[in-house]
Amino acid sequence: STSSIEGISATSSSGPVYGGLAYVLGTATLSSTTASGVRASSSSSYVHGGLLCVGDGGTATLASVSTTGSVAGSASGGIQGGLVEALSGGTAYLTSCSFASAYAVAETAVISGSLVYVETGATTHVTSCTSTNATTVSDSGVVNGGVLYLGGVDGGVNGTAEVYDCQFDNTDVRSDSGRVHGGVVFFAAKSKAKVIGTSVTNSTISTDSGTINGGVVHVWKDANPMLERTTLFKARITAGTGDIMGGCISATQGRLSLDMTTVAGCRSKSASGKVQGGGALLSASAVLVMSNTTLFKDNSVADTELATCRGQKSCKGHTLYVAGATAVYMLPAPAGRWIAGNMCVVNRKACAQTEDGKIIDNNCGNTVAACRQLASATGTVSCS
């Protein structure tokens, strides 16, 4: 039978909160449970999992758990997992769970995963779960993953996460002057994460004067995540005076692999800031590998109301913007599309030769390469 939990509240004025319901150091299972009104807050310290915090050596399983209206808040500390955090050495399994209307709010605090936070050295498996109407609000703090924070800190050991067959719909992230790194998912340094068979739809990410690095996904440092059979669809990313660096995806260093994945309908607009990479922005030696019918479609660095960009300095790259990075596409492409594998040149009549194969006019031989680049019928190149 299904059990219910209501009105969980864990509040601290100056100390941290480790799991509003439980701090797991051994083995714990919560199944077939409905939880509503989970509240966890700390004024000047951290919230480590508003519902559950899994410590070193602990294993927690959530199966067929539904939460509604959870709230995690911090003024100047931080939020690491509005509902679940797996600390270093801990393992969390989330299966067939439903998270509705989760809310995370901060003033100057850092919000890292308003639903789930995977710390350095922790492991988390999320399977067949849904998140709807998750909302993250920050004044001047940083948002690292509006729903999921996967990985660890720079220089740490691997944080591993596997996300299978999940749905994240109607995620809303709002920041006044703080930075947003991945409106839905943040892949941290050293992270080795797999997101497979998952859809992220109808995301709304906005800031006034802050910077958005990846409206939906941000890949940081030497993370090495993979998205397979995954769809990032219909995201609206807006800024006032702030910049948008990667409307749907931003990769700063690290390596991102997209296999059978679609990135579509990401619309980015800034009133007076820069907008670069409607589909993805790659920078600082990042590597993007697209393979097996991966598709970028209908992404834009100008809102649908705008006919054109404001200028080359303000918006660049409706699909991709590559700055000191590498983008690779491995065939096959989707049906009806192709990528030129060779330089497109004009094949002209060969230079006149003598019977023993010597070019009669040396100028002809010297200008063959240049002539192949010309679209005119004669292909005449002047030599002095």
C-alpha positions, -999 to +999 in steps of 0.1 A: +000+000+000+010+036-005+021+056+026+021+094+029+044+119+046+033+154+052+048+186+066+084+176+070+103+207+081+140+211+089+152+246+097+185+259+109+196+295+116+233+290+113+241+253+110+237+229+081+208+206+074+216+170+064+184+155+051+150+168+062+137+133+066+169+111+070+206+112+070+216+077+057+249+061+067+238+025+063+211+012+041+176+027+037+147+022+014+117+045+009+091+030-015+055+036-026+054+069-007+038+103-013+056+132+004+041+167+003+053+200+018+089+190+025+107+221+037+144+225+045+162+258+051+194+273+066+200+310+069+238+310+067+248+274+060+240+246+036+210+224+029+223+189+021+193+172+007+159+185+017+145+150+019+175+126+021+212+130+025+233+099+018+266+099+036+299+081+031+292+043+029+255+048+029+230+034+003+196+049-002+168+037-025+138+057-035+113+036-055+079+049-066+082+080-044+062+111-053+069+145-039+048+177-043+056+213-034+090+207-018+109+239-007+146+243-001+160+277+009+192+294+019+201+330+023+239+331+023+249+295+026+240+271-002+217+243-014+231+210-025+202+189-036+169+204-028+156+168-023+184+143-024+222+146-020+247+118-023+279+128-005+313+113-013+313+076-009+275+074-009+251+058-034+216+067-042+190+048-064+160+067-076+135+046-096+100+055-109+099+086-088+078+117-096+089+152-084+063+180-089+066+217-082+099+216-064+111+250-054+146+262-045+153+298-035+184+317-024+197+352-020+235+351-022+238+314-017+248+289-044+221+265-056+236+232-069+208+209-081+174+219-068+164+182-069+196+160-069+232+167-061+259+141-067+291+151-048+327+142-056+331+104-053+294+097-050+273+075-073+236+081-083+213+061-106+181+078-117+157+057-137+122+064-151+117+095-130+099+127-139+103+163-128+076+188-136+074+225-128+107+227-109+115+263-100+148+278-090+151+314-079+183+332-071+190+369-063+228+372-067+239+337-061+251+311-086+228+284-100+247+252-109+221+229-124+184+239-120+175+202-116+206+180-115+242+186-103+263+157-115+300+155-106+325+169-082+347+199-075+378+207-095+407+184-087+385+159-070+378+123-079+350+112-102+314+118-094+293+093-114+257+095-124+234+075-147+201+089-158+179+066-178+144+072-194+136+103-174+115+134-183+122+169-171+095+193-181+087+229-175+119+238-156+120+275-146+152+291-135+153+328-126+183+348-116+186+386-109+223+392-111+238+358-104+253+334-130+234+303-143+255+273-152+232+248-168+195+257-163+186+220-160+218+199-158+253+208-146+282+184-154+309+193-129+346+187-132+357+151-132+321+140-138+315+109-159+278+109-164+254+091-188+220+105-198+202+080-219+166+080-233+157+112-216+137+142-226+142+178-214+113+200-226+098+235-222+126+250-201+126+287-193+158+303-181+161+340-175+184+366-159+185+403-156+221+413-154+238+379-148+254+355-173+238+323-185+263+296-195+242+269-210+205+275-208+198+237-205+232+220-201+266+231-189+298+210-191+326+222-169+363+216-168+373+180-175+339+165-173+332+137-198+294+132-201+274+114-227+239+121-239+224+092-259+189+090-274+181+122-255+160+152-266+166+188-255+135+206-269+119+240-267+139+261-243+135+299-240+165+317-227+164+354-220+185+381-205+182+418-198+217+433-198+234+400-192+250+377-217+239+343-229+268+320-237+253+289-251+215+290-255+209+252-250+244+238-243+276+254-230+309+234-228+339+251-211+367+226-215+356+190-210+342+166-236+306+162-245+293+133-266+259+134-283+247+101-298+213+099-315+204+131-297+183+160-308+188+196-298+159+217-311+139+248-305+163+267-282+155+304-286+179+329-270+175+366-266+193+394-247+180+429-246+215+445-246+240+417-239+258+392-261+242+360-273+265+332-287+256+297-298+218+292-300+223+254-300+257+252-283+287+273-274+321+255-272+351+273-256+384+268-238+395+237-257+361+219-252+353+190-275+319+182-288+314+148-306+281+144-325+273+109-339+247+085-351+220+109-365+224+136-338+205+167-350+206+204-342+174+220-355+155+253-352+179+269-326+183+306-327+203+335-311+174+358-319+139+355-304+111+346-327+099+382-327+132+395-341+138+393-378+176+396-376+204+398-350+214+432-338+249+428-353+279+405-355+292+417-321+260+409-302+249+375-315+267+347-332+260+311-342+223+301-344+234+264-343+270+263-330+295+288-319+330+274-316+356+295-299+390+278-294+373+244-292+366+214-315+333+201-329+333+167-347+304+150-365+306+112-371+283+098-398+256+087-403+237+120-403+199+121-402+182+110-434+183+138-461+213+155-446+250+152-452+284+168-444+309+175-471+339+153-465+362+170-490+370+205-501+345+217-528+366+228-558+360+235-595+376+208-617+389+226-648+405+215-681+440+204-675+469+226-685+483+220-721+512+195-721+539+184-745+540+148-757+564+139-729+540+153-702+556+187-695+533+217-689+537+242-718+528+273-698+543+274-663+519+301-652+490+276-658+506+250-635+514+276-609+477+288-607+459+255-607+451+256-570+439+292-571+417+285-602+399+257-584+387+282-558+370+305-583+334+302-593+337+321-626+334+303-659+369+313-671+387+310-638+414+334-649+441+342-623+465+371-629+502+366-622+528+393-620 
